[in-house]
Amino acid sequence: MSSVPIGADDWVRSERPSSDAKVVARQRLAGVLLRTLFIISLLVVIVRVSMPQTESVWTAYATTGDLIRVTLGFFASLWIAAQLFALPRDDDSHRVWLYLGLAAVPFALICMIGTW
């Protein structure tokens, strides 16, 4: 005996519904540009925040907090920089980055200016 309610087969989707609307070239370009601006501004914020509190980068090993901050910032910057070159592959992700970028890019730019 199964614990699945009657009519549950209607709830299960065997395939993801495909969107009939294709993303036009302008939307694709805008999505890629907004994604790039967001990732670059995020990279700048990470680099700025991860800088040591001492005079230079070479004295970061003097305190443990600065060393940890620089190390985590370095690896986070590498990961974000790698994401910069991994472009979205499908039309839906370009559309998501277009809508998300319209909200996220101004916020990221405000954060970038605020940390500077």
Secondary structure, 3 states (H helix, E strand, C coil): CCCCCCCHHHCCCCCCCCCCCCCCHHHHHHHHHHHHHHHHHHHHHHHHHCCCCCCCHHHHHHCHHHHHHHHHHHHHHHHHHHHHCCCCCCHHHHHHHHHHHHHHHHHHHHHHHHHC
